[in-house]
Amino acid sequence: MNDHLSKFGLCRHIAGLDHAISGFFQPPGNARTRRMVTAFTRLGNIYWALPIYVLIYVWRGCEDTRLLWAVLGAELLGTAIIVPLRYLFQRERPMPYHASGRFAPWNCYSFPSHHAYRAFMLCGLIGSGYPWLLAGLLPWAIAIGLSRIYLSRHFLSDVITGALLGLMVGCGIGG
């Protein structure tokens, strides 16, 4: 547990639980399942989110841009929250991550999960205006979070924190 999170009193206990829980989620040697979960977890990254945001714009008739601007604002706010938290806690990922490119420094840390933030932010934001969509959005968001743990990209507390932040921002902006 070589991270700043384990140095904060109660957080040390949480970090210990995270490591134990992550061991339970360690994937078996089934390569097919791992490929399927990897493909699914990508639905929570920004490269898939941007086309979804465009679809929201088109779905709303290209006239009402409030939802699109709310989603984009929540996305920017999430980055403004998550990047400093990652630098503050510098929590290593369960499995070392060798990121490359412009976002490598902050993306090598795991706390909190940006994928979980984005998925639950969309639940809060879209669900505030269209509650009937939550029947599909919530299982999708939960599955994104669990996939991050399964793939050893995040600990459970990373995902829970990202999800709570996402819900707070999404419901706050959407409500």
N, C-alpha and C positions, 0 to 999 in steps of 0.2 A: 504494500500500500504506500507507494512513493508518490504522494500527491498532497497538495495543500488542503484538500477536503478532509483528509484523515487527521489533520493537525488542529481542527476546531472541535474541542470537547465532545459534544453529542454527535457531531458529524463523524467522529472516529468510530463510534458504535455503528452508525448507519453504514459507513464504508465497510466495516467488517461483515455486516449482514449482506451488503451488496455482493461482496466477493463470494460468500457462501451461496447466495441465490444464483449468481451467474454460473457457478459450477453445475447447478441443477439444469440450467438452460443450455449447457454446452452441447452443440449438435453432435449426433452420432455420425458415423462415417457415411451417411447416405448423401452422395453427391447430387442426386436428382432433387432431393428436398432442398438442399442448400441452394441450388441454382434457382429453384422456384421462389424461395424466400428472398433471395437476392434480387430477383426481378421485381417482386412485390415491393420490397423496401424502397426501390427506386421511385415508386409513386409518391414518396414523401420528400424527394429532393427538388431543388429549385428548377432543374431542367425539365421536369414533368409538370411542375406547378405553373410555370409561365404559360404553357398552352392551355392549362385549365383556366387560368385567369382570362385568357383571350376568349375561351368558350363562355365564361360567365358574362363577358361583355357582349358577345353575340347573342347569348340566350336572353339577355335583358333588352334586346332590340336595338343595341348601339345608341340608344337615346338616353337612357337612364344610366349615367356613369357613376352614380354614388357607390354602388356595391363594388365596382372595379377599383375605385379610388380608395375605398375602405380596406379592401384586401391588400392593395399595394402599400398603403400606409401601415397596416398591421405587419406586413412583411418587413418593411424598413424598421419599424419599432422593435420587432423581434430580433433583428440583427443587432440593433443598438443596445439591446438588453443582453443578448447571449454572448456576444464577443467579449465585452468586459468581464462577464461572469466566468467565462472560460479562462481568461488571463488571470483573474483573481484566484481561482481555485486550482488551475493547472492540473486537473485530474487526468491521469493517463487513462487511455481506453483499455478495456479488458484484454484486447489483443492489439499490440502495437500497430499503429496506422502510419503508413509512409505516404503522406499527402504530397502532391507536387503542385506547382503552380502558384498563383497569386495568393490563394487563401490557405496555403499550407500551415503557417505558424499557428493560427487560432484553431484550425480544423483538426489538429493533432490531439486536442483535448476533448474530453467527453461530456463535461458537466456544464450546462444542461443539454439535452438532446434537441437539436434544431429540427430534425424530422418530426419528433413528437410535437414540438411547438407548432410547426406549420400545420400538421394534420388536425390538431385540436383547435387551433386558431380558426381554421376554416369551419370546423364544427360549430364553434361559438358564433362566428360571424354570419355564416349562411343560415345556421339553425335559428338564429334570432329572428330573421325575417321569413324563413321558410321552415318551420318546425317539422313538417312532414318529411323533409329530406334527412333529418337526423337518423331515421331508421336505416339508412344506408351509410351515412357519414360516420356515425359512431363506431360501428364494427370495423370500418376501413381504418379509422384513426387508431383504434386499439390494436388492430393487426399490424399497422406500421410500427407502433411502439414495441410490440412483442418481437417483431422481426429484427429490430435493432439489438435487442438483448440476445436473441437466438444467434445472430451473426457476430456476436462478441464485439459490437461497435459501441455499446453503452451498457451501463449498469442500470438496475431497476430504478434507483433514485434519480438517475439522469433523465430517464423517460418520464417518470412521475413529475419531476420538476418542470421539464419541458412542456408536458401536457397541461399542468396547472397554469403556467405562464401563458400558454396559448389560449386556454379557455378564458382567463382573465382579460387578455387583450381582445380576443374575438368578441366576447360578450360585452365588454366595455365599449368597444367601437360600434358593434352591431346593435346593442341594446338601446 
